[in-house]
């Protein structure tokens, strides 16, 4: 079982029903020179998508995240990053065209989180801990009745909200449904065939990973 990696340092084990997966953290900042080198890893379609961002900061984050994904996949598959062939599911979930490995990507601010699995569908989500406007209203809309009771009883509402949100996002990504399934019906604690694990990848962030299981 591999633990999450950040700047080459292990951050400890992440058991999830004995299933092997790998989680990697990466920063999304880059110098102009490094950014040009990373752009060389991307496909023409990805570069075109990058150019649609209005703010340069958002363009940079997209380029770095996608290039890092290609680099990480290339390292694991023995391929050059630019030779990685990506395809997309009906709801936009990226995947390898030959499905040699499952993966998921999420980013918040200048941090990206990547999850990889050779055999199991996987989904990941990360959020920086910060106040959320209208969190109570959003929670009332996306949480199940049982989740709403737990949220109402939580002492730290910010952490509770982000924990519920990341778990739902991770599961939605793993299933490949996005939020085509109503969020209030996407209850990780009651999702047959799936397990969801919450964790703190580094101070100031909350994340979750969802993995398919035979149980």
N, C-alpha and C positions, 0 to 999 in steps of 0.2 A: 504494500500500500504506500503510495507516494503522498507526501504532504505538500501543501502549497509552497511555492517558491517566490521569493522576492529578492532581487539583487543577488541571486545565487545562494541565499540563505534559507534553510528549511525553517518553516514556521510550525512544525509539529504535525502529528498524524491527524487524519480526518476520516475516521471509520464510517462507513455507510453500508451496512449489511454485508460486509466482506467483499464488496465489489471494487475492482481496481479502477481508479481514475486518477487523473493528475490535474492539479490546479496551479496556475502560474499567474503572478502579478507582474505588471509592467507599467512604467511611467509613460505618459504620452507627450512629455515635452521633448523637443528636438531642436537643434540649431538649424539654420537655413541650409547649411551644407549637408547635415545628416538627413534633413527632410528630402532633399533632392535625391539622395541615395536610396531612401526608402520608397520614393515614388517609382523608382525603376523596378520595384518588385510587383507593382500593381498592373492589372490588366487595363486595357483601354476603357472598358466599361466602368471600372472602379475610378479611374482618373476623371472620367466624365461626371460620375456621381460626386466626386470630391469637389469639382468646380461649381457645383450647384449650391454649395454652402455660401451663405451671405457673409458670415464672419470668418476671418482668416483663422481665428482660434479653433473654430469648429471644423474647418477644413483640415487643419493640422492634426487635430485629434483623430479624425476619421482616417487620414492617410497613415498615421503612425500605428493606430490600432489594427488596421487591415494588413499593413506590412508586417507587423509583429506576428499576427496570426499566421501569415504565409511562412514567415521564418520558422516559427515554432512547429508548424505542420511539416515543413521541409526537413527540419532536424529529426523528426520522429519517423518520417517516411523515406528518408534518404533521397530527397529531391531538392532541386533548386526552387527557391520561393516563387519565382515567376512562372514555373512550370506547373504549379498547383492548379488544378482545375476545380473551380467552385460552381455549384449549381444551387438552385433555390427551390424550396417547397412551395406548396400552394399558398401558404400564408407568409412567405418571405424568409423562412428559416434557411440560413446558408448550410450547405453540406458539401462533402467531397463528391465529385461526380461518380467516382468508383466506390464510394462508401467504405474506404479502407479504414477510416477512423471517424468516430463521432466527436463533435466538438460544440462548444457554445462560447459566446463572447458577450461581455457587458462592460460598460465603462461609466465612471462618474467622476466629473472633474478631470484631473490629470492622471487618474489611475484606471487601468484596464485589468479585467479579470478574465482569464481564459480557462476553460475546462476541456479535458480530452479523455476519451475512453475508446478502447479498441473494440469493445463488445456490446456496450450498453448505451442507449440513448441518454443524453445528459443535457441539463440546462443550468445556467448560472445567472445570477444577478447580483449587482453590487450597488450600494448607495452610500454617499457621504452623509454622516449624521448631521442634520441641520433642521431647523423648524420648517414645517410644511404648511403652506397657506391652506386653510380650509380642511385640515387633516380630519377633523371630526365629520365633516360633511362627506368627504371622500370615503372615510371608513364606513359610514352608514350605507354607502352605495355599493362598495366592493366586498364587504365582509359578510360572511354568513351569520346567522343568528348566534351561533355558538361563539364565533370569533368576535362578534360585537360585544358579547358579555365579557370576554377575556380582555378586550381592549378597554372597556369601560372601567374594569377593575385594576388596570395597570397603573403603577405609580409613575413610571416614565412613559408618557404618552408618545413622545417622539420616537424612542427606541421601539416601543410596541408597534406603532404604525409601520415603521420601516421594516421591522421583522416580518410582519404579515405581508407587506407589499413585496419584499424580495422573495419570499417563499412562493407567492402566487406567480410572480414573474418567472422564477426559475422553473417551476412546474409547467407553465404555459410554453416556455421555450423548449423544454424537453419533449413535451407532447407534440410540439410543432404547430400548435393551434393559435399562437398569439393570444389575444383576448377575444377570439371568435367564440370561445366559451365564456359565458357570463362570469365575471370575476367572483361574484358571491357564490357561484356553484363550483368554483375551482378551489376546493378546500383541501390543502395538502394532507392534513391529518386523516382525511377520509378518501384518499385516492388509491383505489386498488391497483396493485402492480407498480406503485411508485413509492420511493422514499425521499424525503426532503430533509436536508441538514442545514441548520443555520450556524454561522460562525463569524468571527471577527478577524478578517484577513490582516488588518493593521489598525492601529489606533485611529478612531474617528470614522470608521467605516463598518457597515453591516452588510453581510452577504448571505447568500443561500445557494445551495446546489441541489438539484433534483436528479435522481438516477432511476432508471428502469430496473426492476427486480422481478425475479420469478415468484417471489413470495406473495 
